[in-house]
Amino acid sequence: MLRGKEGCLNQLLLIEDDTLVLEPLQRFLAQKGFAVQTAPTLEKAYALCQNGKPQIILSDLHLPDGSALDFLK
């Protein structure tokens, strides 16, 4: 298990709209010890971040509702 400061699991937000990429990547990261949340759109990613900031964000660049670069600003 990967643990960040204070012994918490590393929280990772995976933003990807293609399920053929999302599902195996989510499984792989979870097996490596990450607590993975997923979002298929920027809108959903923003909503998830309202509940707490992830330690790591891994995102597709081009999403249905915008660019991941805009999200990261």
Secondary structure as UniProt FT lines:
FT   HELIX           5..7
FT   STRAND          11..15
FT   HELIX           19..31
FT   TURN            32..33
FT   STRAND          35..39
FT   HELIX           42..50
FT   STRAND          56..59
FT   STRAND          62..63
FT   TURN            64..65
FT   STRAND          66..67
FT   HELIX           68..72
//
